[in-house]
Amino acid sequence: MRQIILDTETTGLDPNQGHRIIEVAAVEMVNRRLTGNHLHRYVNPDRDIDAGAMQVHGITPEFLQDKPRFADVAQEFVDFIQGAELIIHNAPFDVGFLNMELRLLAMKPLPNWCDGVIDTLAMAKALRPGQRNNLDALCKFFGVDNTARTLHGALVDCELLAAVYLALTRGQESLSIGLETRSEEAGRTAARARPKPVLLRASAEEQGIHDSVLEAISKDSKGACLWNALPLAVDAPAHQGGNG
């Protein structure tokens, strides 16, 4: 199963007010293992960045002046996430911005490129209702080392979120493994318990009765008895018995 842990940084909070993406990161995970394959791009938004947003991620307009526009990285981005399940913390925020960027380029929205979205914030709220469930709080709760996270950054946040997601879903993985193990053990037990068939040969008396019945059938059917046409050894009639 291919999954992509995804995060963005933006100029502000609302794409409907003209705010844009300035950083996008996507980290690949296959069968719950990070592959080392990732996509990370800074993007020039051609607009100012809110002071509050800069305090969060530390990215300045000056740093972004020589960076590509989203139009320059959009195809690379959708190619990277193509067909994968996306894992995002507070998914409506990032999905809203990505859909706006794609819409500005007359490209199809995010659901057309990926195989669904998992919101880890919603998962965490269900697990820890009434508690802080931002990424830092979840790292602390699950024992994930986030000391390198002095500011929000899309790539480092993706790597931390990958560890948090694996911790959030570890119980599901254990349940799945447990069911598979029990199924395998049950199969081995059944194989060991299955009795071997016992070969029972007909006695002379039983063979005589058998021959008499076949002779009567052959006479009544004018020689059309199917049993006599079978390639059976005449001297070894037998039947098998057992428990099924």
MDAnalysis code that builds the backbone (N, CA, C; Angstrom):
import MDAnalysis as mda
import numpy as np

u = mda.Universe.empty(732, n_residues=244, atom_resindex=np.repeat(np.arange(244), 3), trajectory=True)
u.add_TopologyAttr("name", ["N", "CA", "C"] * 244)
u.add_TopologyAttr("resid", np.arange(1, 245))
u.add_TopologyAttr("resname", ["MET", "ARG", "GLN", "ILE", "ILE", "LEU", "ASP", "THR", "GLU", "THR", "THR", "GLY", "LEU", "ASP", "PRO", "ASN", "GLN", "GLY", "HIS", "ARG", "ILE", "ILE", "GLU", "VAL", "ALA", "ALA", "VAL", "GLU", "MET", "VAL", "ASN", "ARG", "ARG", "LEU", "THR", "GLY", "ASN", "HIS", "LEU", "HIS", "ARG", "TYR", "VAL", "ASN", "PRO", "ASP", "ARG", "ASP", "ILE", "ASP", "ALA", "GLY", "ALA", "MET", "GLN", "VAL", "HIS", "GLY", "ILE", "THR", "PRO", "GLU", "PHE", "LEU", "GLN", "ASP", "LYS", "PRO", "ARG", "PHE", "ALA", "ASP", "VAL", "ALA", "GLN", "GLU", "PHE", "VAL", "ASP", "PHE", "ILE", "GLN", "GLY", "ALA", "GLU", "LEU", "ILE", "ILE", "HIS", "ASN", "ALA", "PRO", "PHE", "ASP", "VAL", "GLY", "PHE", "LEU", "ASN", "MET", "GLU", "LEU", "ARG", "LEU", "LEU", "ALA", "MET", "LYS", "PRO", "LEU", "PRO", "ASN", "TRP", "CYS", "ASP", "GLY", "VAL", "ILE", "ASP", "THR", "LEU", "ALA", "MET", "ALA", "LYS", "ALA", "LEU", "ARG", "PRO", "GLY", "GLN", "ARG", "ASN", "ASN", "LEU", "ASP", "ALA", "LEU", "CYS", "LYS", "PHE", "PHE", "GLY", "VAL", "ASP", "ASN", "THR", "ALA", "ARG", "THR", "LEU", "HIS", "GLY", "ALA", "LEU", "VAL", "ASP", "CYS", "GLU", "LEU", "LEU", "ALA", "ALA", "VAL", "TYR", "LEU", "ALA", "LEU", "THR", "ARG", "GLY", "GLN", "GLU", "SER", "LEU", "SER", "ILE", "GLY", "LEU", "GLU", "THR", "ARG", "SER", "GLU", "GLU", "ALA", "GLY", "ARG", "THR", "ALA", "ALA", "ARG", "ALA", "ARG", "PRO", "LYS", "PRO", "VAL", "LEU", "LEU", "ARG", "ALA", "SER", "ALA", "GLU", "GLU", "GLN", "GLY", "ILE", "HIS", "ASP", "SER", "VAL", "LEU", "GLU", "ALA", "ILE", "SER", "LYS", "ASP", "SER", "LYS", "GLY", "ALA", "CYS", "LEU", "TRP", "ASN", "ALA", "LEU", "PRO", "LEU", "ALA", "VAL", "ASP", "ALA", "PRO", "ALA", "HIS", "GLN", "GLY", "GLY", "ASN", "GLY"])
u.atoms.positions = np.array([
    [0.845, -1.194, 0.000],
    [0.000, 0.000, 0.000],
    [0.882, 1.246, 0.000],
    [0.663, 2.128, -0.950],
    [1.465, 3.355, -1.063],
    [0.721, 4.519, -0.428],
    [1.392, 5.183, 0.514],
    [0.818, 6.349, 1.178],
    [1.816, 7.498, 1.102],
    [1.283, 8.720, 1.093],
    [2.110, 9.918, 1.042],
    [1.761, 10.801, 2.235],
    [2.751, 11.080, 3.081],
    [2.555, 12.032, 4.164],
    [2.807, 13.413, 3.577],
    [1.853, 14.318, 3.743],
    [1.864, 15.586, 3.025],
    [1.723, 16.767, 3.975],
    [2.448, 17.849, 3.667],
    [2.309, 19.076, 4.450],
    [2.626, 20.272, 3.564],
    [2.023, 21.410, 3.890],
    [2.296, 22.656, 3.184],
    [2.532, 23.775, 4.199],
    [3.228, 24.814, 3.760],
    [3.297, 26.081, 4.488],
    [2.756, 27.146, 3.547],
    [2.142, 28.176, 4.112],
    [1.401, 29.138, 3.301],
    [1.673, 30.578, 3.749],
    [1.177, 31.518, 2.946],
    [1.342, 32.941, 3.275],
    [0.362, 33.390, 4.345],
    [-0.682, 32.625, 4.583],
    [-1.710, 32.987, 5.556],
    [-2.651, 31.821, 5.777],
    [-3.836, 32.123, 6.273],
    [-4.748, 31.065, 6.705],
    [-5.858, 30.718, 5.725],
    [-6.152, 31.588, 4.753],
    [-7.351, 31.386, 3.938],
    [-7.041, 31.549, 2.454],
    [-7.125, 30.472, 1.682],
    [-6.871, 30.596, 0.244],
    [-7.915, 31.442, -0.468],
    [-9.099, 31.530, 0.104],
    [-10.142, 32.355, -0.513],
    [-9.873, 33.844, -0.369],
    [-8.910, 34.208, 0.467],
    [-8.497, 35.597, 0.600],
    [-7.210, 35.878, -0.161],
    [-6.860, 34.975, -1.056],
    [-5.694, 35.168, -1.913],
    [-4.397, 34.636, -1.363],
    [-4.430, 33.946, -0.240],
    [-3.200, 33.382, 0.303],
    [-2.764, 32.180, -0.526],
    [-1.446, 31.957, -0.540],
    [-0.878, 30.957, -1.440],
    [0.053, 30.007, -0.694],
    [0.344, 28.889, -1.336],
    [1.312, 27.931, -0.824],
    [2.725, 28.453, -1.081],
    [3.610, 28.314, -0.081],
    [5.009, 28.710, -0.256],
    [5.972, 27.536, -0.058],
    [5.477, 26.435, 0.465],
    [6.295, 25.231, 0.628],
    [5.388, 24.015, 0.596],
    [5.826, 22.973, -0.100],
    [5.075, 21.725, -0.130],
    [6.056, 20.569, 0.016],
    [5.693, 19.613, 0.848],
    [6.542, 18.432, 1.041],
    [5.668, 17.188, 1.038],
    [6.205, 16.118, 0.468],
    [5.484, 14.844, 0.402],
    [6.497, 13.722, 0.606],
    [6.228, 12.867, 1.577],
    [7.136, 11.779, 1.938],
    [6.438, 10.446, 1.675],
    [7.110, 9.567, 0.967],
    [6.507, 8.298, 0.555],
    [6.676, 7.209, 1.611],
    [5.581, 6.464, 1.816],
    [5.596, 5.303, 2.696],
    [4.889, 4.152, 1.975],
    [5.521, 2.996, 1.938],
    [4.947, 1.819, 1.280],
    [4.876, 0.691, 2.305],
    [3.677, 0.165, 2.481],
    [3.454, -0.903, 3.464],
    [3.994, -0.516, 4.838],
    [3.688, 0.725, 5.230],
    [4.024, 1.275, 6.547],
    [5.521, 1.429, 6.772],
    [6.291, 1.539, 5.712],
    [7.725, 1.772, 5.829],
    [8.124, 2.952, 4.947],
    [8.850, 3.908, 5.527],
    [9.347, 5.040, 4.750],
    [10.363, 4.537, 3.733],
    [10.219, 4.988, 2.500],
    [11.092, 4.512, 1.427],
    [12.314, 5.400, 1.219],
    [12.296, 6.606, 1.791],
    [13.360, 7.573, 1.530],
    [13.069, 8.432, 0.317],
    [12.002, 8.129, -0.392],
    [11.606, 8.903, -1.569],
    [10.704, 10.051, -1.138],
    [11.038, 11.271, -1.519],
    [10.209, 12.403, -1.125],
    [10.288, 13.524, -2.158],
    [9.325, 14.427, -2.058],
    [9.276, 15.629, -2.896],
    [9.223, 16.831, -1.961],
    [10.080, 17.818, -2.186],
    [10.110, 19.003, -1.337],
    [10.441, 20.217, -2.198],
    [9.518, 21.174, -2.220],
    [9.710, 22.365, -3.031],
    [9.265, 23.620, -2.271],
    [10.096, 24.687, -2.381],
    [9.672, 26.023, -1.962],
    [9.071, 26.711, -3.177],
    [8.091, 27.577, -2.923],
    [7.331, 28.177, -4.021],
    [7.219, 29.686, -3.812],
    [7.497, 30.430, -4.874],
    [7.330, 31.887, -4.847],
    [5.847, 32.210, -5.020],
    [5.201, 32.855, -4.011],
    [3.756, 33.095, -4.104],
    [3.386, 34.383, -4.832],
    [4.394, 35.195, -5.186],
    [4.127, 36.494, -5.827],
    [3.203, 37.358, -4.983],
    [3.382, 37.329, -3.673],
    [2.612, 38.172, -2.772],
    [3.314, 38.201, -1.410],
    [2.849, 39.093, -0.550],
    [3.406, 39.204, 0.793],
    [3.005, 38.000, 1.654],
    [3.748, 37.825, 2.744],
    [3.454, 36.773, 3.719],
    [3.010, 37.441, 5.011],
    [1.913, 36.985, 5.578],
    [1.427, 37.554, 6.837],
    [2.488, 37.409, 7.932],
    [2.567, 38.432, 8.785],
    [3.546, 38.407, 9.866],
    [3.333, 37.211, 10.782],
    [2.066, 36.877, 11.050],
    [1.773, 35.738, 11.911],
    [2.251, 34.439, 11.302],
    [2.121, 34.295, 9.983],
    [2.573, 33.084, 9.301],
    [4.094, 32.978, 9.342],
    [4.786, 34.113, 9.174],
    [6.252, 34.079, 9.216],
    [6.758, 33.672, 10.594],
    [6.044, 34.060, 11.635],
    [6.436, 33.655, 12.987],
    [6.337, 32.142, 13.169],
    [5.405, 31.523, 12.429],
    [5.211, 30.073, 12.540],
    [6.280, 29.309, 11.766],
    [6.491, 29.674, 10.498],
    [7.404, 28.876, 9.661],
    [8.745, 29.547, 9.372],
    [8.873, 30.843, 9.597],
    [10.154, 31.522, 9.419],
    [10.562, 31.746, 7.976],
    [9.674, 31.536, 7.034],
    [9.991, 31.722, 5.613],
    [9.674, 33.158, 5.217],
    [10.629, 33.830, 4.590],
    [10.466, 35.239, 4.233],
    [10.272, 35.405, 2.727],
    [9.649, 36.517, 2.314],
    [9.511, 36.780, 0.874],
    [10.864, 36.846, 0.165],
    [11.889, 37.372, 0.846],
    [13.216, 37.470, 0.232],
    [13.773, 36.092, -0.105],
    [13.565, 35.133, 0.796],
    [14.046, 33.768, 0.561],
    [13.368, 33.141, -0.656],
    [12.129, 33.523, -0.905],
    [11.345, 32.885, -1.967],
    [11.467, 33.580, -3.325],
    [12.190, 34.691, -3.393],
    [12.208, 35.474, -4.630],
    [12.719, 34.690, -5.834],
    [13.688, 33.808, -5.647],
    [14.253, 33.062, -6.772],
    [13.692, 31.648, -6.898],
    [12.634, 31.369, -6.162],
    [12.047, 30.024, -6.181],
    [11.006, 29.917, -7.297],
    [10.714, 28.704, -7.761],
    [9.718, 28.527, -8.830],
    [8.306, 28.861, -8.352],
    [7.411, 29.141, -9.292],
    [5.995, 29.320, -8.971],
    [5.348, 27.938, -8.848],
    [4.159, 27.913, -8.254],
    [3.478, 26.623, -8.123],
    [3.201, 26.014, -9.496],
    [2.955, 26.859, -10.482],
    [2.719, 26.355, -11.839],
    [3.902, 25.542, -12.352],
    [5.105, 25.864, -11.867],
    [6.309, 25.168, -12.328],
    [6.489, 23.797, -11.671],
    [5.845, 23.586, -10.535],
    [6.031, 22.323, -9.817],
    [4.747, 21.501, -9.745],
    [3.639, 22.047, -10.261],
    [2.337, 21.390, -10.108],
    [2.309, 19.999, -10.721],
    [2.806, 19.831, -11.940],
    [2.749, 18.520, -12.591],
    [3.643, 17.521, -11.871],
    [4.799, 17.979, -11.438],
    [5.695, 17.116, -10.669],
    [5.012, 16.663, -9.381],
    [4.287, 17.570, -8.755],
    [3.598, 17.258, -7.514],
    [2.506, 16.211, -7.725],
    [1.631, 16.422, -8.709],
    [0.528, 15.470, -8.898],
    [1.040, 14.125, -9.395],
    [2.136, 14.137, -10.138],
    [2.729, 12.864, -10.564],
    [3.246, 12.079, -9.359],
    [3.794, 12.785, -8.381],
    [4.364, 12.123, -7.213],
    [3.270, 11.495, -6.343],
    [2.147, 12.183, -6.203],
    [1.086, 11.660, -5.332],
    [0.106, 10.759, -6.068],
    [0.267, 10.611, -7.366],
    [-0.693, 9.869, -8.194],
    [-1.022, 8.494, -7.613],
    [-2.311, 8.258, -7.332],
    [-2.787, 6.955, -6.900],
    [-2.510, 6.605, -5.459],
    [-1.831, 7.466, -4.708],
    [-1.491, 7.158, -3.317],
    [-2.564, 7.688, -2.366],
    [-2.592, 7.135, -1.170],
    [-3.447, 7.647, -0.105],
    [-2.662, 8.721, 0.638],
    [-3.281, 9.902, 0.816],
    [-2.591, 11.012, 1.463],
    [-2.866, 11.011, 2.968],
    [-1.830, 11.278, 3.749],
    [-1.935, 11.405, 5.196],
    [-1.562, 12.835, 5.556],
    [-2.521, 13.588, 6.112],
    [-2.319, 15.017, 6.371],
    [-2.856, 15.350, 7.757],
    [-2.132, 16.199, 8.489],
    [-2.614, 16.666, 9.789],
    [-3.407, 17.944, 9.572],
    [-4.676, 17.916, 9.974],
    [-5.616, 19.003, 9.675],
    [-5.788, 19.115, 8.155],
    [-6.246, 18.017, 7.578],
    [-6.330, 17.878, 6.126],
    [-7.139, 18.972, 5.427],
    [-8.279, 19.442, 5.974],
    [-9.043, 20.475, 5.251],
    [-8.211, 21.711, 4.919],
    [-7.274, 22.075, 5.776],
    [-6.432, 23.253, 5.530],
    [-5.566, 23.046, 4.290],
    [-4.767, 21.981, 4.274],
    [-3.852, 21.743, 3.155],
    [-4.607, 21.426, 1.866],
    [-5.673, 20.629, 1.971],
    [-6.456, 20.285, 0.781],
    [-7.090, 21.535, 0.175],
    [-7.568, 22.443, 1.029],
    [-8.152, 23.684, 0.534],
    [-7.150, 24.508, -0.262],
    [-5.938, 24.629, 0.253],
    [-4.904, 25.391, -0.452],
    [-4.476, 24.702, -1.739],
    [-4.293, 23.392, -1.687],
    [-3.871, 22.671, -2.889],
    [-4.933, 22.730, -3.979],
    [-6.186, 22.591, -3.597],
    [-7.260, 22.678, -4.591],
    [-7.324, 24.065, -5.212],
    [-7.075, 25.108, -4.406],
    [-7.072, 26.463, -4.953],
    [-5.929, 26.632, -5.954],
    [-4.752, 26.134, -5.609],
    [-3.616, 26.248, -6.532],
    [-3.893, 25.494, -7.832],
    [-4.458, 24.313, -7.722],
    [-4.777, 23.528, -8.922],
    [-5.864, 24.203, -9.745],
    [-6.835, 24.804, -9.063],
    [-7.917, 25.502, -9.765],
    [-7.379, 26.691, -10.557],
    [-6.419, 27.406, -9.988],
    [-5.834, 28.559, -10.677],
    [-5.104, 28.146, -11.948],
    [-4.701, 26.893, -12.007],
    [-4.000, 26.368, -13.182],
    [-4.926, 25.570, -14.100],
    [-6.238, 25.613, -13.791],
    [-7.234, 24.858, -14.561],
    [-6.931, 23.363, -14.548],
    [-6.388, 22.861, -13.420],
    [-6.117, 21.434, -13.260],
    [-7.194, 20.809, -12.379],
    [-7.347, 19.510, -12.491],
    [-8.358, 18.806, -11.706],
    [-8.021, 18.890, -10.219],
    [-9.033, 18.889, -9.339],
    [-8.783, 18.973, -7.897],
    [-8.109, 17.719, -7.356],
    [-7.660, 17.813, -6.127],
    [-6.840, 16.780, -5.498],
    [-7.448, 15.370, -5.550],
    [-8.760, 15.186, -5.296],
    [-9.315, 13.819, -5.308],
    [-9.115, 13.072, -6.616],
    [-8.870, 13.807, -7.704],
    [-8.644, 13.155, -8.993],
    [-7.235, 12.580, -9.123],
    [-6.351, 12.977, -8.235],
    [-4.968, 12.532, -8.329],
    [-4.597, 11.491, -7.274],
    [-5.315, 11.467, -6.160],
    [-4.934, 10.577, -5.059],
    [-6.044, 9.564, -4.778],
    [-5.732, 8.623, -3.895],
    [-6.685, 7.572, -3.542],
    [-7.217, 7.799, -2.129],
    [-7.701, 9.003, -1.874],
    [-8.286, 9.303, -0.574],
    [-7.330, 10.058, 0.337],
    [-7.892, 10.631, 1.413],
    [-7.122, 11.439, 2.363],
    [-7.445, 10.992, 3.783],
    [-6.426, 10.789, 4.585],
    [-6.571, 10.493, 6.007],
    [-6.191, 11.735, 6.794],
    [-7.069, 12.183, 7.677],
    [-6.802, 13.347, 8.520],
    [-6.366, 12.865, 9.900],
    [-5.072, 12.995, 10.197],
    [-4.566, 12.514, 11.478],
    [-5.053, 13.370, 12.651],
    [-5.428, 14.619, 12.385],
    [-5.976, 15.437, 13.468],
    [-7.322, 14.877, 13.918],
    [-8.159, 14.496, 12.969],
    [-9.450, 13.889, 13.311],
    [-9.241, 12.575, 14.057],
    [-8.251, 11.793, 13.636],
    [-7.954, 10.534, 14.322],
    [-7.520, 10.798, 15.763],
    [-6.659, 11.794, 15.935],
    [-6.151, 12.101, 17.271],
    [-7.255, 12.616, 18.187],
    [-8.150, 13.432, 17.639],
    [-9.265, 13.941, 18.445],
    [-10.174, 12.811, 18.903],
    [-10.356, 11.814, 18.057],
    [-11.180, 10.665, 18.451],
    [-10.496, 9.855, 19.544],
    [-9.161, 9.792, 19.483],
    [-8.403, 9.036, 20.482],
    [-8.239, 9.818, 21.781],
    [-8.081, 11.155, 21.665],
    [-7.779, 12.002, 22.825],
    [-8.741, 13.190, 22.870],
    [-10.005, 12.946, 23.067],
    [-10.976, 14.056, 23.052],
    [-10.694, 15.061, 24.159],
    [-10.820, 16.350, 23.808],
    [-10.644, 17.416, 24.786],
    [-9.203, 17.757, 25.092],
    [-8.238, 17.120, 24.409],
    [-6.831, 17.400, 24.665],
    [-6.199, 18.109, 23.462],
    [-5.031, 18.714, 23.695],
    [-4.302, 19.332, 22.583],
    [-3.795, 18.233, 21.657],
    [-4.068, 18.396, 20.382],
    [-3.694, 17.363, 19.426],
    [-2.909, 17.934, 18.247],
    [-2.178, 19.036, 18.495],
    [-1.285, 19.507, 17.449],
    [-0.096, 18.552, 17.344],
    [0.754, 18.779, 16.366],
    [1.829, 17.824, 16.100],
    [2.803, 17.722, 17.269],
    [3.122, 18.845, 17.886],
    [4.035, 18.809, 19.033],
    [3.449, 17.987, 20.183],
    [2.158, 18.197, 20.469],
    [1.510, 17.464, 21.565],
    [1.481, 15.975, 21.277],
    [1.240, 15.603, 20.038],
    [1.192, 14.182, 19.686],
    [2.580, 13.549, 19.723],
    [3.592, 14.316, 19.318],
    [4.958, 13.800, 19.421],
    [5.294, 13.503, 20.881],
    [4.904, 14.403, 21.771],
    [5.165, 14.193, 23.196],
    [4.395, 12.974, 23.704],
    [3.131, 12.854, 23.298],
    [2.285, 11.755, 23.770],
    [2.830, 10.399, 23.323],
    [3.313, 10.329, 22.074],
    [3.773, 9.050, 21.531],
    [5.286, 8.849, 21.675],
    [5.966, 9.799, 22.299],
    [7.403, 9.652, 22.493],
    [8.212, 9.830, 21.222],
    [7.740, 10.677, 20.307],
    [8.462, 10.944, 19.057],
    [9.386, 12.145, 19.282],
    [10.657, 11.993, 18.972],
    [11.637, 13.058, 19.190],
    [11.425, 14.179, 18.172],
    [11.024, 15.357, 18.650],
    [10.796, 16.495, 17.763],
    [11.701, 17.670, 18.124],
    [12.849, 17.391, 18.719],
    [13.743, 18.466, 19.148],
    [14.289, 19.265, 17.969],
    [14.307, 18.671, 16.770],
    [14.798, 19.388, 15.591],
    [13.764, 20.367, 15.050],
    [12.566, 20.358, 15.607],
    [11.492, 21.195, 15.084],
    [11.421, 22.516, 15.861],
    [12.286, 23.474, 15.509],
    [12.251, 24.781, 16.156],
    [11.211, 25.685, 15.509],
    [10.979, 25.488, 14.215],
    [9.924, 26.182, 13.475],
    [9.157, 25.151, 12.654],
    [7.951, 25.527, 12.223],
    [7.212, 24.651, 11.314],
    [7.942, 24.628, 9.969],
    [8.139, 23.443, 9.449],
    [8.697, 23.275, 8.115],
    [8.036, 22.066, 7.496],
    [7.670, 22.141, 6.219],
    [6.849, 21.096, 5.618],
    [7.545, 19.738, 5.634],
    [8.843, 19.701, 5.326],
    [9.514, 18.403, 5.237],
    [9.702, 17.761, 6.606],
    [10.203, 18.532, 7.583],
    [10.386, 17.960, 8.915],
    [9.047, 17.582, 9.538],
    [8.008, 18.377, 9.253],
    [6.680, 18.045, 9.777],
    [6.159, 16.746, 9.175],
    [6.454, 16.500, 7.908],
    [6.038, 15.240, 7.272],
    [6.715, 14.053, 7.944],
    [7.999, 14.200, 8.229],
    [8.730, 13.091, 8.844],
    [8.214, 12.803, 10.253],
    [7.906, 13.867, 11.008],
    [7.344, 13.673, 12.343],
    [5.938, 13.078, 12.260],
    [5.151, 13.560, 11.298],
    [3.786, 13.065, 11.157],
    [3.776, 11.587, 10.779],
    [4.750, 11.162, 9.993],
    [4.838, 9.740, 9.638],
    [4.967, 8.891, 10.900],
    [5.835, 9.313, 11.830],
    [6.018, 8.568, 13.074],
    [4.758, 8.602, 13.925],
    [4.090, 9.761, 13.964],
    [2.850, 9.891, 14.740],
    [1.754, 9.011, 14.143],
    [1.635, 9.008, 12.820],
    [0.605, 8.194, 12.166],
    [0.821, 6.706, 12.455],
    [2.057, 6.250, 12.379],
    [2.340, 4.844, 12.666],
    [1.970, 4.506, 14.106],
    [2.220, 5.456, 15.013],
    [1.845, 5.232, 16.410],
    [0.330, 5.229, 16.582],
    [-0.348, 6.131, 15.894],
    [-1.812, 6.205, 15.968],
    [-2.470, 4.923, 15.482],
    [-1.873, 4.286, 14.508],
    [-2.499, 3.118, 13.865],
    [-1.833, 1.814, 14.263],
    [-0.949, 1.844, 15.240],
    [-0.225, 0.633, 15.614],
    [-1.163, -0.453, 16.138],
    [-2.207, -0.065, 16.845],
    [-3.169, -1.044, 17.345],
    [-3.859, -1.773, 16.222],
    [-4.207, -1.048, 15.150],
    [-4.841, -1.684, 13.994],
    [-3.893, -2.683, 13.367],
    [-2.608, -2.315, 13.274],
    [-1.617, -3.207, 12.677],
    [-1.468, -4.467, 13.519],
    [-1.429, -4.291, 14.865],
    [-1.286, -5.441, 15.744],
    [-2.474, -6.374, 15.631],
    [-3.679, -5.789, 15.521],
    [-4.879, -6.597, 15.373],
    [-4.820, -7.404, 14.094],
    [-4.395, -6.763, 13.012],
    [-4.310, -7.451, 11.728],
    [-3.308, -8.588, 11.786],
    [-2.127, -8.298, 12.380],
    [-1.111, -9.333, 12.481],
    [-1.601, -10.480, 13.352],
    [-2.318, -10.149, 14.447],
    [-2.832, -11.172, 15.342],
    [-3.835, -12.069, 14.660],
    [-4.700, -11.483, 13.854],
    [-5.697, -12.282, 13.140],
    [-5.025, -13.209, 12.140],
    [-4.016, -12.674, 11.434],
    [-3.312, -13.502, 10.459],
    [-2.597, -14.655, 11.154],
    [-1.972, -14.356, 12.311],
    [-1.245, -15.394, 13.040],
    [-2.175, -16.481, 13.527],
    [-3.330, -16.056, 14.103],
    [-4.287, -17.047, 14.592],
    [-4.837, -17.890, 13.457],
    [-5.048, -17.272, 12.301],
    [-5.553, -18.011, 11.142],
    [-4.541, -19.057, 10.688],
    [-3.255, -18.660, 10.672],
    [-2.217, -19.601, 10.267],
    [-2.107, -20.747, 11.271],
    [-2.162, -20.414, 12.567],
    [-2.071, -21.447, 13.588],
    [-3.244, -22.408, 13.510],
    [-4.446, -21.866, 13.252],
    [-5.628, -22.725, 13.133],
    [-5.493, -23.674, 11.951],
    [-4.920, -23.166, 10.854],
    [-4.726, -24.016, 9.693],
    [-3.753, -25.141, 9.958],
    [-2.657, -24.807, 10.683],
    [-1.680, -25.848, 11.007],
    [-2.269, -26.889, 11.965],
    [-3.075, -26.408, 12.925],
    [-3.715, -27.321, 13.878],
    [-4.674, -28.261, 13.167],
    [-5.461, -27.722, 12.240],
    [-6.417, -28.534, 11.493],
    [-5.699, -29.581, 10.648],
    [-4.557, -29.158, 10.076],
    [-3.799, -30.108, 9.257],
    [-3.255, -31.251, 10.095],
    [-2.783, -30.902, 11.320],
    [-2.270, -31.954, 12.196],
    [-3.374, -32.877, 12.688],
    [-4.589, -32.311, 12.896],
    [-5.679, -33.098, 13.469],
    [-6.389, -33.968, 12.440],
    [-6.197, -33.683, 11.167],
    [-6.916, -34.427, 10.139],
    [-6.418, -35.870, 10.101],
    [-7.305, -36.867, 10.306],
    [-6.861, -38.270, 10.328],
    [-6.508, -38.775, 8.932],
    [-5.562, -39.714, 8.892],
    [-5.216, -40.327, 7.618],
    [-6.305, -41.325, 7.227],
    [-6.622, -41.416, 5.945],
    [-7.643, -42.377, 5.509],
    [-7.188, -43.825, 5.756],
    [-8.133, -44.663, 6.101],
    [-7.847, -46.082, 6.363],
    [-8.340, -46.911, 5.178],
    [-7.482, -47.742, 4.627],
    [-7.827, -48.578, 3.480],
    [-8.396, -49.903, 3.994],
    [-9.667, -50.190, 3.669],
    [-10.331, -51.423, 4.102],
    [-10.614, -52.296, 2.885],
    [-10.059, -53.500, 2.888],
    [-10.294, -54.415, 1.772],
    [-11.554, -55.254, 2.040],
    [-12.268, -55.535, 0.963],
    [-13.482, -56.351, 1.081],
    [-13.118, -57.798, 1.419],
    [-13.938, -58.412, 2.262],
    [-13.737, -59.832, 2.583],
    [-14.227, -60.670, 1.402],
    [-13.927, -61.953, 1.434],
    [-14.358, -62.855, 0.357],
    [-15.882, -62.877, 0.261],
    [-16.551, -62.866, 1.429],
    [-18.017, -62.885, 1.447],
    [-18.573, -61.606, 0.824],
    [-17.995, -60.452, 1.208],
    [-18.453, -59.162, 0.654],
    [-18.193, -59.109, -0.844],
    [-17.060, -59.655, -1.296],
    [-16.746, -59.650, -2.708],
    [-17.741, -60.506, -3.483],
    [-18.163, -61.625, -2.880],
    [-19.138, -62.485, -3.540],
    [-20.469, -61.787, -3.706],
    [-20.930, -61.127, -2.643],
    [-22.185, -60.384, -2.721],
    [-22.085, -59.284, -3.779],
    [-20.953, -58.585, -3.800],
    [-20.717, -57.505, -4.763],
    [-20.821, -58.045, -6.197],
    [-20.172, -59.175, -6.444],
    [-20.197, -59.747, -7.793],
    [-21.607, -60.163, -8.189],
    [-22.377, -60.697, -7.216],
    [-23.746, -61.126, -7.505],
    [-24.609, -59.930, -7.896],
    [-24.441, -58.830, -7.178],
    [-25.219, -57.620, -7.480],
    [-24.872, -57.105, -8.868],
    [-23.583, -57.074, -9.196],
    [-23.166, -56.591, -10.516],
    [-23.704, -57.494, -11.626],
    [-23.711, -58.809, -11.374],
    [-24.226, -59.743, -12.378],
    [-25.705, -59.504, -12.623],
    [-26.470, -59.215, -11.546],
    [-27.898, -58.958, -11.690],
    [-28.134, -57.658, -12.448],
    [-27.337, -56.640, -12.133],
    [-27.485, -55.351, -12.830],
    [-27.144, -55.516, -14.295],
    [-26.085, -56.254, -14.579],
    [-25.664, -56.452, -15.963],
    [-26.735, -57.202, -16.757],
    [-27.378, -58.184, -16.095],
    [-28.425, -58.960, -16.766],
    [-29.636, -58.100, -17.062],
    [-30.059, -57.295, -16.039],
    [-31.241, -56.443, -16.220],
    [-30.990, -55.340, -17.242],
    [-29.726, -54.883, -17.331],
    [-29.432, -53.777, -18.254],
    [-28.919, -54.269, -19.596],
    [-28.958, -55.585, -19.766],
    [-28.508, -56.198, -21.019],
    [-27.052, -55.838, -21.320],
    [-26.226, -55.972, -20.295],
    [-24.784, -55.767, -20.472],
    [-24.331, -54.328, -20.382],
    [-25.237, -53.413, -19.952],
    [-24.877, -51.988, -19.907],
    [-24.476, -51.545, -18.509],
    [-23.965, -52.424, -17.696],
    [-23.529, -52.065, -16.337],
    [-22.235, -51.247, -16.418],
    [-22.279, -50.003, -15.974],
    [-21.132, -49.106, -16.093],
    [-19.964, -49.545, -15.217],
    [-20.266, -50.174, -14.070],
    [-19.197, -50.571, -13.159],
    [-18.217, -51.526, -13.852],
    [-18.765, -52.421, -14.656],
    [-17.912, -53.392, -15.325],
    [-17.010, -52.754, -16.367],
    [-17.377, -51.569, -16.802],
    [-16.567, -50.886, -17.814],
    [-15.422, -50.098, -17.199],
    [-15.404, -49.924, -15.854],
    [-14.348, -49.158, -15.199],
    [-13.058, -49.953, -15.172],
    [-11.904, -49.257, -15.332],
    [-10.596, -49.962, -15.339],
    [-10.115, -50.239, -13.927],
    [-10.843, -51.076, -13.176],
    [-10.469, -51.417, -11.810],
    [-9.766, -52.760, -11.786],
    [-8.806, -52.889, -10.877],
    [-8.128, -54.185, -10.730],
    [-9.099, -55.179, -10.106],
    [-9.290, -56.325, -10.775],
    [-10.287, -57.296, -10.313],
    [-9.893, -57.887, -8.961],
    [-8.585, -58.006, -8.738],
    [-8.152, -58.671, -7.539],
    [-7.930, -57.733, -6.352],
    [-8.311, -56.443, -6.489],
    [-8.047, -55.516, -5.382],
    [-9.205, -54.599, -5.112],
    [-10.427, -55.112, -4.983],
    [-11.552, -54.232, -4.649],
    [-11.395, -53.719, -3.221],
    [-11.630, -52.473, -3.019],
    [-11.477, -51.900, -1.673],
    [-12.253, -50.609, -1.600],
    [-12.462, -50.150, -0.382],
    [-13.072, -48.834, -0.177],
    [-12.341, -48.144, 0.949],
    [-12.385, -46.817, 0.968],
    [-11.690, -46.049, 1.980],
    [-12.647, -45.572, 3.027],
    [-12.204, -45.579, 4.254],
    [-13.027, -45.068, 5.343],
    [-12.243, -44.092, 6.159],
    [-12.899, -43.211, 6.853],
    [-12.241, -42.209, 7.688],
    [-13.267, -41.289, 8.257],
    [-12.800, -40.085, 8.716],
    [-13.703, -39.120, 9.341],
    [-14.054, -37.992, 8.389],
    [-14.141, -38.220, 7.142],
    [-14.598, -37.166, 6.246],
    [-13.618, -36.840, 5.184],
])
